[in-house]
Amino acid sequence: MFGTKRELMVIALRDTDAVADELREALATADERDRPGLERAAALLARTAAVPDSEIRGRWALRRITAAGYTGPADSVHAIKTLRQAEPGLSLASAVQLSKEAATLQAAGSSHA
């Protein structure tokens, strides 16, 4: 199969379920001194777990694009090229999708990647 490029699947990996289980176990045996901190940690984890995968991918792409020195629109041709240079395994289709997700964050002012 000459001339074909393998498509790299880009997924967001999370381990929040395992961390949530650990927090629940800690809360079950926590004393009154530790309980407020563990409850706060559980709330933060729940908020983080609720973030859509597209936002996680967009944050990642935006970090890679800006780390490479590009500061313009995240969905521009130059940004896509920068992303593919930073991550050579990305196909054009993946890079375009990631740059769109990054641009959505950029437009919302959520570049706190």
ZAKOL-752941 format. One record per atom (N, C-alpha, C, CB): z, x, y; residue in three letters; residue number from 1. Coordinates in nm, 2 decimals. Glycine has a CB too. Layout:
# residues N
w|u|v|residu|num
Z|X|Y|ALA|NUM
...
***
This chain:
# residues 113
w|u|v|residu|num
0.00|0.08|-0.12|MET|1
0.00|0.00|0.00|MET|1
0.00|0.09|0.12|MET|1
0.12|-0.10|0.00|MET|1
-0.11|0.13|0.16|PHE|2
-0.13|0.22|0.28|PHE|2
-0.13|0.14|0.40|PHE|2
-0.25|0.31|0.27|PHE|2
-0.07|0.19|0.51|GLY|3
-0.08|0.12|0.64|GLY|3
0.02|0.01|0.66|GLY|3
-0.22|0.07|0.66|GLY|3
0.11|-0.01|0.56|THR|4
0.21|-0.11|0.58|THR|4
0.34|-0.04|0.61|THR|4
0.22|-0.20|0.46|THR|4
0.42|-0.11|0.70|LYS|5
0.55|-0.05|0.74|LYS|5
0.65|-0.14|0.68|LYS|5
0.56|-0.04|0.89|LYS|5
0.75|-0.08|0.62|ARG|6
0.86|-0.17|0.56|ARG|6
0.94|-0.23|0.67|ARG|6
0.95|-0.08|0.47|ARG|6
0.97|-0.35|0.66|GLU|7
1.04|-0.42|0.76|GLU|7
1.19|-0.40|0.74|GLU|7
1.02|-0.58|0.76|GLU|7
1.26|-0.35|0.85|LEU|8
1.40|-0.33|0.84|LEU|8
1.47|-0.46|0.88|LEU|8
1.44|-0.21|0.93|LEU|8
1.55|-0.51|0.80|MET|9
1.63|-0.63|0.83|MET|9
1.75|-0.59|0.91|MET|9
1.67|-0.71|0.70|MET|9
1.77|-0.65|1.02|VAL|10
1.89|-0.62|1.11|VAL|10
1.98|-0.73|1.10|VAL|10
1.84|-0.59|1.25|VAL|10
2.10|-0.70|1.05|ILE|11
2.21|-0.80|1.04|ILE|11
2.33|-0.76|1.10|ILE|11
2.23|-0.84|0.89|ILE|11
2.42|-0.85|1.14|ALA|12
2.55|-0.82|1.20|ALA|12
2.65|-0.82|1.09|ALA|12
2.58|-0.92|1.32|ALA|12
2.72|-0.71|1.07|LEU|13
2.82|-0.71|0.97|LEU|13
2.96|-0.73|1.03|LEU|13
2.82|-0.57|0.89|LEU|13
3.04|-0.81|0.96|ARG|14
3.17|-0.84|1.01|ARG|14
3.27|-0.84|0.89|ARG|14
3.18|-0.98|1.08|ARG|14
3.39|-0.80|0.92|ASP|15
3.50|-0.80|0.82|ASP|15
3.61|-0.88|0.87|ASP|15
3.54|-0.66|0.78|ASP|15
3.59|-0.98|0.95|THR|16
3.69|-1.06|1.01|THR|16
3.77|-1.14|0.91|THR|16
3.64|-1.15|1.11|THR|16
3.71|-1.19|0.80|ASP|17
3.79|-1.27|0.70|ASP|17
3.90|-1.18|0.64|ASP|17
3.69|-1.32|0.59|ASP|17
3.87|-1.06|0.60|ALA|18
3.97|-0.97|0.54|ALA|18
4.08|-0.95|0.64|ALA|18
3.91|-0.84|0.49|ALA|18
4.05|-0.92|0.77|VAL|19
4.15|-0.90|0.87|VAL|19
4.23|-1.02|0.89|VAL|19
4.09|-0.85|1.00|VAL|19
4.17|-1.14|0.90|ALA|20
4.24|-1.26|0.92|ALA|20
4.34|-1.29|0.80|ALA|20
4.14|-1.38|0.93|ALA|20
4.30|-1.26|0.68|ASP|21
4.39|-1.27|0.57|ASP|21
4.51|-1.18|0.58|ASP|21
4.32|-1.23|0.43|ASP|21
4.49|-1.06|0.62|GLU|22
4.60|-0.96|0.65|GLU|22
4.70|-1.01|0.76|GLU|22
4.55|-0.82|0.68|GLU|22
4.64|-1.07|0.86|LEU|23
4.72|-1.12|0.97|LEU|23
4.80|-1.24|0.92|LEU|23
4.63|-1.16|1.09|LEU|23
4.74|-1.33|0.84|ARG|24
4.82|-1.44|0.79|ARG|24
4.93|-1.40|0.70|ARG|24
4.72|-1.54|0.71|ARG|24
4.91|-1.30|0.62|GLU|25
5.02|-1.25|0.54|GLU|25
5.13|-1.19|0.62|GLU|25
4.96|-1.14|0.44|GLU|25
5.09|-1.11|0.72|ALA|26
5.19|-1.05|0.81|ALA|26
5.27|-1.16|0.89|ALA|26
5.12|-0.96|0.91|ALA|26
5.20|-1.26|0.93|LEU|27
5.27|-1.37|1.00|LEU|27
5.37|-1.45|0.91|LEU|27
5.16|-1.47|1.06|LEU|27
5.33|-1.46|0.79|ALA|28
5.42|-1.53|0.69|ALA|28
5.55|-1.47|0.68|ALA|28
5.35|-1.54|0.56|ALA|28
5.56|-1.34|0.70|THR|29
5.69|-1.27|0.68|THR|29
5.74|-1.20|0.81|THR|29
5.67|-1.16|0.57|THR|29
5.67|-1.23|0.92|ALA|30
5.71|-1.17|1.04|ALA|30
5.84|-1.22|1.10|ALA|30
5.60|-1.19|1.15|ALA|30
5.92|-1.13|1.16|ASP|31
6.04|-1.18|1.23|ASP|31
6.00|-1.22|1.37|ASP|31
6.15|-1.06|1.23|ASP|31
6.10|-1.28|1.44|GLU|32
6.07|-1.34|1.57|GLU|32
6.03|-1.23|1.67|GLU|32
6.20|-1.41|1.62|GLU|32
6.06|-1.11|1.65|ARG|33
6.02|-1.00|1.74|ARG|33
5.87|-0.97|1.73|ARG|33
6.11|-0.88|1.72|ARG|33
5.82|-0.97|1.61|ASP|34
5.68|-0.94|1.58|ASP|34
5.59|-1.05|1.59|ASP|34
5.67|-0.88|1.44|ASP|34
5.64|-1.17|1.57|ARG|35
5.55|-1.29|1.57|ARG|35
5.46|-1.31|1.69|ARG|35
5.64|-1.42|1.55|ARG|35
5.51|-1.30|1.81|PRO|36
5.42|-1.32|1.93|PRO|36
5.30|-1.22|1.93|PRO|36
5.50|-1.30|2.06|PRO|36
5.32|-1.10|1.89|GLY|37
5.21|-1.00|1.89|GLY|37
5.11|-1.03|1.78|GLY|37
5.26|-0.86|1.87|GLY|37
5.16|-1.07|1.66|LEU|38
5.07|-1.11|1.56|LEU|38
4.99|-1.24|1.59|LEU|38
5.15|-1.12|1.43|LEU|38
5.06|-1.33|1.65|GLU|39
4.99|-1.45|1.69|GLU|39
4.88|-1.42|1.79|GLU|39
5.09|-1.56|1.75|GLU|39
4.91|-1.34|1.88|ARG|40
4.81|-1.30|1.98|ARG|40
4.69|-1.23|1.91|ARG|40
4.87|-1.20|2.09|ARG|40
4.72|-1.14|1.82|ALA|41
4.62|-1.07|1.74|ALA|41
4.53|-1.17|1.66|ALA|41
4.68|-0.97|1.65|ALA|41
4.59|-1.27|1.61|ALA|42
4.52|-1.37|1.53|ALA|42
4.43|-1.45|1.62|ALA|42
4.62|-1.47|1.46|ALA|42
4.48|-1.48|1.74|ALA|43
4.39|-1.55|1.84|ALA|43
4.27|-1.47|1.88|ALA|43
4.48|-1.60|1.96|ALA|43
4.30|-1.34|1.91|LEU|44
4.19|-1.25|1.95|LEU|44
4.08|-1.24|1.83|LEU|44
4.24|-1.11|1.98|LEU|44
4.13|-1.23|1.71|LEU|45
4.04|-1.22|1.60|LEU|45
3.96|-1.35|1.58|LEU|45
4.12|-1.20|1.47|LEU|45
4.02|-1.46|1.60|ALA|46
3.95|-1.59|1.59|ALA|46
3.84|-1.60|1.70|ALA|46
4.04|-1.71|1.61|ALA|46
3.87|-1.55|1.82|ARG|47
3.77|-1.55|1.93|ARG|47
3.66|-1.46|1.90|ARG|47
3.84|-1.51|2.06|ARG|47
3.69|-1.34|1.84|THR|48
3.59|-1.25|1.81|THR|48
3.50|-1.30|1.69|THR|48
3.65|-1.11|1.77|THR|48
3.56|-1.36|1.60|ALA|49
3.48|-1.41|1.48|ALA|49
3.39|-1.52|1.52|ALA|49
3.58|-1.46|1.38|ALA|49
3.42|-1.59|1.63|ALA|50
3.33|-1.70|1.68|ALA|50
3.21|-1.66|1.75|ALA|50
3.41|-1.79|1.77|ALA|50
3.20|-1.53|1.78|VAL|51
3.08|-1.48|1.86|VAL|51
2.96|-1.48|1.77|VAL|51
3.10|-1.33|1.91|VAL|51
2.85|-1.54|1.81|PRO|52
2.73|-1.56|1.73|PRO|52
2.67|-1.42|1.69|PRO|52
2.62|-1.64|1.80|PRO|52
2.61|-1.41|1.57|ASP|53
2.55|-1.29|1.53|ASP|53
2.44|-1.24|1.63|ASP|53
2.48|-1.31|1.39|ASP|53
2.37|-1.33|1.69|SER|54
2.27|-1.28|1.79|SER|54
2.33|-1.21|1.91|SER|54
2.19|-1.41|1.84|SER|54
2.45|-1.25|1.95|GLU|55
2.52|-1.18|2.05|GLU|55
2.57|-1.04|2.01|GLU|55
2.64|-1.26|2.10|GLU|55
2.61|-1.03|1.89|ILE|56
2.65|-0.90|1.83|ILE|56
2.53|-0.80|1.83|ILE|56
2.72|-0.91|1.69|ILE|56
2.42|-0.86|1.78|ARG|57
2.30|-0.77|1.77|ARG|57
2.25|-0.74|1.91|ARG|57
2.19|-0.85|1.69|ARG|57
2.26|-0.83|2.00|GLY|58
2.22|-0.81|2.14|GLY|58
2.30|-0.70|2.21|GLY|58
2.22|-0.93|2.22|GLY|58
2.43|-0.70|2.18|ARG|59
2.52|-0.60|2.24|ARG|59
2.49|-0.46|2.18|ARG|59
2.67|-0.63|2.21|ARG|59
2.46|-0.46|2.05|TRP|60
2.43|-0.33|1.99|TRP|60
2.30|-0.28|2.05|TRP|60
2.41|-0.35|1.84|TRP|60
2.20|-0.36|2.06|ALA|61
2.07|-0.32|2.11|ALA|61
2.08|-0.28|2.26|ALA|61
1.96|-0.43|2.10|ALA|61
2.16|-0.35|2.34|LEU|62
2.18|-0.31|2.48|LEU|62
2.25|-0.18|2.49|LEU|62
2.26|-0.42|2.55|LEU|62
2.35|-0.15|2.40|ARG|63
2.41|-0.02|2.40|ARG|63
2.32|0.09|2.37|ARG|63
2.53|-0.02|2.30|ARG|63
2.23|0.07|2.27|ARG|64
2.14|0.17|2.23|ARG|64
2.03|0.20|2.34|ARG|64
2.06|0.13|2.10|ARG|64
1.99|0.09|2.40|ILE|65
1.89|0.10|2.51|ILE|65
1.94|0.18|2.63|ILE|65
1.83|-0.04|2.55|ILE|65
2.06|0.14|2.67|THR|66
2.12|0.20|2.79|THR|66
2.17|0.34|2.76|THR|66
2.24|0.12|2.84|THR|66
2.22|0.37|2.63|ALA|67
2.26|0.50|2.59|ALA|67
2.14|0.60|2.60|ALA|67
2.32|0.50|2.45|ALA|67
2.02|0.55|2.58|ALA|68
1.90|0.63|2.59|ALA|68
1.85|0.65|2.73|ALA|68
1.79|0.57|2.50|ALA|68
1.93|0.59|2.83|GLY|69
1.89|0.61|2.97|GLY|69
1.81|0.51|3.03|GLY|69
1.82|0.74|2.98|GLY|69
1.77|0.40|2.96|TYR|70
1.69|0.30|3.02|TYR|70
1.78|0.20|3.09|TYR|70
1.60|0.23|2.92|TYR|70
1.75|0.16|3.21|THR|71
1.83|0.06|3.29|THR|71
1.76|-0.06|3.33|THR|71
1.89|0.14|3.41|THR|71
1.64|-0.08|3.30|GLY|72
1.56|-0.20|3.34|GLY|72
1.59|-0.32|3.25|GLY|72
1.42|-0.17|3.35|GLY|72
1.50|-0.42|3.26|PRO|73
1.51|-0.53|3.17|PRO|73
1.51|-0.50|3.02|PRO|73
1.40|-0.63|3.21|PRO|73
1.60|-0.55|2.95|ALA|74
1.61|-0.52|2.81|ALA|74
1.50|-0.57|2.72|ALA|74
1.74|-0.57|2.76|ALA|74
1.42|-0.66|2.77|ASP|75
1.31|-0.71|2.69|ASP|75
1.17|-0.66|2.74|ASP|75
1.31|-0.86|2.69|ASP|75
1.17|-0.56|2.82|SER|76
1.05|-0.50|2.86|SER|76
0.98|-0.42|2.75|SER|76
1.07|-0.42|2.99|SER|76
0.86|-0.39|2.77|VAL|77
0.79|-0.30|2.67|VAL|77
0.86|-0.16|2.67|VAL|77
0.64|-0.29|2.71|VAL|77
0.90|-0.11|2.79|HIS|78
0.96|0.02|2.79|HIS|78
1.10|0.02|2.72|HIS|78
0.98|0.06|2.94|HIS|78
1.17|-0.09|2.73|ALA|79
1.30|-0.11|2.66|ALA|79
1.28|-0.11|2.51|ALA|79
1.37|-0.23|2.70|ALA|79
1.17|-0.18|2.46|ILE|80
1.14|-0.19|2.32|ILE|80
1.11|-0.05|2.27|ILE|80
1.03|-0.29|2.30|ILE|80
1.02|0.02|2.34|LYS|81
0.99|0.15|2.30|LYS|81
1.11|0.24|2.30|LYS|81
0.88|0.21|2.40|LYS|81
1.20|0.23|2.40|THR|82
1.32|0.31|2.40|THR|82
1.41|0.28|2.28|THR|82
1.40|0.29|2.53|THR|82
1.42|0.15|2.24|LEU|83
1.50|0.11|2.13|LEU|83
1.44|0.17|2.00|LEU|83
1.51|-0.04|2.12|LEU|83
1.31|0.16|1.99|ARG|84
1.25|0.21|1.86|ARG|84
1.26|0.37|1.85|ARG|84
1.10|0.17|1.86|ARG|84
1.26|0.43|1.97|GLN|85
1.27|0.58|1.97|GLN|85
1.42|0.61|1.93|GLN|85
1.24|0.64|2.10|GLN|85
1.51|0.53|1.98|ALA|86
1.65|0.56|1.94|ALA|86
1.68|0.52|1.80|ALA|86
1.74|0.47|2.04|ALA|86
1.61|0.42|1.75|GLU|87
1.63|0.38|1.61|GLU|87
1.50|0.38|1.54|GLU|87
1.70|0.24|1.60|GLU|87
1.45|0.49|1.49|PRO|88
1.31|0.50|1.43|PRO|88
1.28|0.41|1.32|PRO|88
1.29|0.64|1.39|PRO|88
1.39|0.36|1.25|GLY|89
1.36|0.27|1.13|GLY|89
1.33|0.13|1.17|GLY|89
1.48|0.27|1.05|GLY|89
1.35|0.09|1.30|LEU|90
1.32|-0.04|1.34|LEU|90
1.17|-0.07|1.35|LEU|90
1.38|-0.07|1.48|LEU|90
1.13|-0.18|1.29|SER|91
0.99|-0.23|1.31|SER|91
0.97|-0.28|1.45|SER|91
0.95|-0.34|1.20|SER|91
0.85|-0.30|1.49|LEU|92
0.82|-0.36|1.62|LEU|92
0.88|-0.50|1.63|LEU|92
0.67|-0.36|1.64|LEU|92
0.86|-0.58|1.52|ALA|93
0.92|-0.71|1.52|ALA|93
1.07|-0.72|1.54|ALA|93
0.88|-0.79|1.40|ALA|93
1.14|-0.63|1.47|SER|94
1.28|-0.62|1.48|SER|94
1.32|-0.58|1.62|SER|94
1.34|-0.53|1.38|SER|94
1.26|-0.48|1.67|ALA|95
1.29|-0.43|1.81|ALA|95
1.26|-0.53|1.91|ALA|95
1.21|-0.30|1.84|ALA|95
1.16|-0.61|1.90|VAL|96
1.13|-0.71|2.00|VAL|96
1.24|-0.82|1.99|VAL|96
0.99|-0.78|1.97|VAL|96
1.28|-0.86|1.87|GLN|97
1.38|-0.96|1.86|GLN|97
1.51|-0.91|1.92|GLN|97
1.40|-1.00|1.71|GLN|97
1.55|-0.79|1.88|LEU|98
1.68|-0.73|1.94|LEU|98
1.67|-0.72|2.09|LEU|98
1.70|-0.59|1.87|LEU|98
1.56|-0.68|2.14|SER|99
1.55|-0.67|2.29|SER|99
1.56|-0.80|2.36|SER|99
1.42|-0.60|2.33|SER|99
1.51|-0.91|2.29|LYS|100
1.52|-1.04|2.35|LYS|100
1.67|-1.09|2.35|LYS|100
1.44|-1.15|2.27|LYS|100
1.74|-1.05|2.24|GLU|101
1.89|-1.09|2.23|GLU|101
1.96|-1.01|2.34|GLU|101
1.94|-1.06|2.09|GLU|101
1.93|-0.88|2.36|ALA|102
1.99|-0.80|2.46|ALA|102
1.96|-0.85|2.60|ALA|102
1.94|-0.65|2.45|ALA|102
1.84|-0.90|2.62|ALA|103
1.80|-0.95|2.75|ALA|103
1.88|-1.08|2.78|ALA|103
1.65|-0.98|2.76|ALA|103
1.90|-1.16|2.68|THR|104
1.98|-1.28|2.70|THR|104
2.12|-1.24|2.75|THR|104
1.99|-1.36|2.57|THR|104
2.18|-1.14|2.69|LEU|105
2.31|-1.10|2.74|LEU|105
2.30|-1.04|2.88|LEU|105
2.37|-0.99|2.64|LEU|105
2.20|-0.96|2.90|GLN|106
2.18|-0.90|3.04|GLN|106
2.17|-1.01|3.14|GLN|106
2.06|-0.81|3.04|GLN|106
2.10|-1.11|3.11|ALA|107
2.07|-1.22|3.21|ALA|107
2.20|-1.30|3.24|ALA|107
1.97|-1.32|3.16|ALA|107
2.29|-1.30|3.13|ALA|108
2.42|-1.38|3.15|ALA|108
2.52|-1.29|3.21|ALA|108
2.46|-1.43|3.01|ALA|108
2.49|-1.16|3.23|GLY|109
2.58|-1.07|3.29|GLY|109
2.69|-1.02|3.19|GLY|109
2.65|-1.13|3.41|GLY|109
2.66|-1.03|3.06|SER|110
2.75|-1.00|2.96|SER|110
2.72|-0.86|2.90|SER|110
2.75|-1.10|2.85|SER|110
2.69|-0.76|2.98|SER|111
2.65|-0.63|2.93|SER|111
2.77|-0.55|2.90|SER|111
2.57|-0.56|3.03|SER|111
2.89|-0.62|2.88|HIS|112
3.01|-0.54|2.85|HIS|112
3.01|-0.51|2.70|HIS|112
3.14|-0.63|2.88|HIS|112
2.91|-0.44|2.66|ALA|113
2.88|-0.42|2.51|ALA|113
2.98|-0.33|2.45|ALA|113
2.75|-0.36|2.50|ALA|113
***
